[in-house]
Structure formats: structure tokens, C-alpha cells
């Protein structure tokens, strides 16, 4: 049958198989990797194929971006504040207190900002996407789209993955700025540094090699969050129990992927430094 | 009801798709297994245009699998499936999607999109047809809702609707594409007897109004009595009995009679 490959549910490994593999966990791991790879290929196949779902994409960008702003903002502010307060005694001990803005800025922009924001979005957005798609699967909404002649993979999955890929860098930039504001507040708890002086030191301490790779990797973080959330939700089974499993495993797997991507990005960046 | 062309792609379909003497649906030797469980074991079935066919059978006998095979949600292992003269199993993605627009499917849970209003739910299947203007879509949505008597629910969210209303809206969403074949998966399950009767009469009204051929899967004998022109009973993956309501009610087979007692 001319089955819609892009919308076909990727089947999970067969639990009831009579031929029990020697290392079932290894087997399941490679099956999962294969299914995720196929899912990713399907996403790229469908991105460039019309019709384009601009309205749904905008809606998802709003859901992912705007609705995450308060959480990302609050955690970003606390992150900058705490990092500054915790670092101050050590720098004071070396008589390098004046380096505080520079040290905090490099830490936040290069590493902590992108990773912490991505992890927060993995928890908020990734689990949300996983649960939403799994519940759509359970209540046959995805099947209903398919039988009305609409490609549910393109409408549901592709739009969400693009939205997370585009919105995460925006959220990270927002989080970085708020974190630096938090750091500025922390510096002024014990000291008296002007806004101009603080940010002059921050900008002076950063160069292109700090900002650009950190920004680029956030696109990959966003893609991982959206793709894993959609994969787990779209291929959910086991009824309502599957909704919880999808949400949970989306967070766990996307968080793991974020660290793996970060490790690769750091290795890759270090080649050019 | 205002006539607006819905399936613009249908011009590329074979000319005999909705004309001539072909039955609306023809199923030959359909087989489907899940692991070692043979669910459909060679189903043969013909559905004539304008006919209401009720499928009875115990839970797990493959009634839902049968209609999911028809719309391509499940791929059969073997057999032939022809809808409106077109072999479903030979269609590519585009062909299958075009054919799906001519086959309406009412899910047991109605499967309304939670994140959309009733208006958006009904307009959703029309979105791929770029020849219809927004004004025409609005008219079609209102017409479809009038057909099921729920025009006042147009701006409600699915969570605000009762079970019966959800079924009606699901039916309206299916009818908006003016399908030539309707597949109902337990349309009255979970409804009170009065609402179930209303839905059953709605199914017969739809047949009279749009001359659709329908397969109705149900356990509700009262519903079957109202809607059925013909009934088949599924057992062990095949059609074990076939006839009108009265014929099967007086069947010599105690297993068949048990459904009517």
C-alpha cells in the first residue's frame, strides 16, 4: 500500500518476542537509535515539502517561546545572582574581585546559560510536547487527521521541531541577558559598581569565539528537545499510561542529548582555538 | 445545502470512481495478523452505494481493524480492497490521501482536536483545498453543524461538549468533506439510550440525504435495528453470518441469535 511513510507510527521493539535476545537492553538501545534516526530523516524530508504550515508554526513558536519566557527569565536571574555570590569569596581570596563580571559573563554566555536554559526547556517544552502528542495518539486525534487526508507528521511534528529549534536560541539570549542583570544585582549587594562599568567589563571579556559557538549549539539543543518530545509522543502506546511515559522519557532523553551535544560542541570548538 | 467543490484533486481520479456499476466498497480475502493472533482471516465483503451495513461481533474479532484497513490506518497482510473502484492498497501517499477524503470515518471517541474550537475542528479538513475561500468554509461549517443540529456550539471547545454532542460534531466534521462512504466505529457507545437513538436516526438521515454507503460497527442492537439494511457477524476472522435484522434475529445459529436476545 502507498502508506504514508512520514506519518507511519514507528513501532516499538517487540516485548513479547519468543526469541529473547542475549542482551535485550543493547538490542532495545540500537532499535531506539534506529527509530530516532528514521524519525529525524522524516522530519527533514517533510520540512521542505509543501504545503507549509506557517500558521501552526507561528502558534507553536508562541507556545514554545513566549510561554517559556517567565520561567527562563526567573531561573536566569537566579542563576546569575547565585553564580556571582558563590564566586565572590574565591576571587576575593586571590584579590581578583574586579574580575567577577568577566568571569561570570564568560561562564554564563559560553556554558551555563545555554545548558541550563536548554534543560529547563527540556522539562517544560519537551515534556509538554511528549504528553500532548501522546494524548493525541491515545484519543485517536492523529488517526483522525490522517483519515481526513492531512499529513499529521508534517502538521504536528515538523512545526513543533522547527519552533523549538528557532525559539531556543532566542530564549538563551534572553536568559543570558537576565542572568547578567542578576549578576549585576549580586555584585551591588556588597559592592558599588555602576551599570556602565559592569557591562563594559562584560563586553570586554567576551569575544567572537565565546559567543558564536555557544549561540550555534542552542539550535541543536532546540532541535533535540523538539525532536525527542515529538518522537516519544508520536510513537506512544500503552494508552493513558503511555502519556506519562512519553512525557517522562522525553525529558530524560532530551536532557541526555543536550549534554552529549554540549560535549561534542565543546570538542569541536576547541579544535579551532 | 450549498454545493461547493470539496475534493478538487478528484479530477485526476479514474472516471469510474463514483459512477458506473461498481459497488462502493469491495473487500476480497482480507487477512491481518498481529504477531500470532489472526484477527482477519479472509474477509470477503461488498458494500453497495447507499447501503447501510452493520458489522456485529464480539470484542477483539477485528471489527475496528477491518475499517482501519479500509482507510489505510492499518496495512493488511493479504487481500484486495477497492473503494469507489480504486484499489486502496496500490495507492501512493497522494492517491491515498485523495481517496481518504471520500471516505468518512467517525471514531468511537469522536477524536475532536482538543486545542481547536468546534468551528476550527470542522474547518480543519478543508484547509488543504486552496480553492475554497474563508467565506465558503464558514458556510460549509455552518451547514454541517445545522445538519447535526448543533449550530449553537460553533464557538465551543471540545471539553465543553457532552458525549452525544462530541459524536455529532465528529460526524459533522466527517460530513463536511461530503464522503461517498462512511465508516462508523461504535457510534452509540457510551451514550444514554435517548441520545443513542438520536445518533442512530442521524445515521439514517445522512444516508437518505447524501446517499452515502456506510459500514457501522456496533454492539448496540437497537442502533443496528434502526440503521441496518444488512448485517454481517464476524467470528474467528471471517463473516460467519449475513442477512437482514429479522433474518439474523431468527437465525438457527445460537451464537448469532445471542446478539439479539
Contacts between the chains, C-beta under 8 A, distances in Angstrom:
chain1	res1	chain2	res2	distance
A	1	B	72	6.1
A	1	B	75	5.3
A	1	B	88	6.8
A	1	B	89	4.4
A	1	B	90	7.5
A	1	B	91	6.9
A	1	B	96	7.3
A	2	B	90	7.2
A	2	B	91	4.4
A	2	B	92	3.7
A	2	B	93	5.5
A	2	B	95	6.1
A	2	B	96	5.1
A	3	B	72	6.4
A	3	B	75	5.8
A	3	B	93	7.6
A	3	B	96	7.5
A	4	B	72	7.7
A	4	B	93	4.8
A	4	B	96	6.7
A	4	B	97	7.4
A	5	B	93	7.3
A	6	B	93	7.8
A	14	B	35	7.5
A	16	B	35	6.6
A	51	B	128	6.9
A	135	B	114	7.7
A	136	B	113	8.0
A	136	B	114	7.6
A	139	B	109	5.6
A	139	B	111	6.1
A	139	B	114	7.5
A	140	B	107	4.7
A	140	B	108	7.7
A	140	B	109	5.9
A	140	B	111	4.2
A	141	B	111	5.2
A	141	B	112	7.5
A	141	B	113	5.5
A	141	B	114	7.1
A	143	B	68	7.9
A	143	B	73	5.6
A	143	B	107	7.0
A	143	B	111	6.8
A	144	B	105	7.4
A	144	B	107	6.0
A	144	B	111	3.8
A	144	B	113	7.5
A	145	B	113	8.0
A	145	B	124	7.9
A	146	B	71	7.9
A	146	B	72	7.9
A	146	B	73	6.5
A	146	B	100	7.6
A	147	B	71	4.7
A	147	B	72	8.0
A	147	B	73	6.6
A	147	B	100	5.4
A	147	B	103	7.3
A	147	B	105	4.4
A	148	B	100	6.8
A	148	B	101	7.0
A	148	B	124	7.2
A	148	B	125	4.0
A	148	B	173	7.8
A	148	B	174	7.9
A	148	B	177	6.8
A	149	B	97	4.0
A	149	B	98	6.9
A	149	B	100	4.5
A	149	B	101	4.4
A	149	B	125	7.1
A	149	B	128	6.4
A	149	B	177	7.9
A	150	B	97	7.7
A	150	B	124	7.4
A	150	B	125	6.9
A	150	B	127	7.4
A	150	B	128	6.1
A	151	B	93	8.0
A	151	B	97	7.5
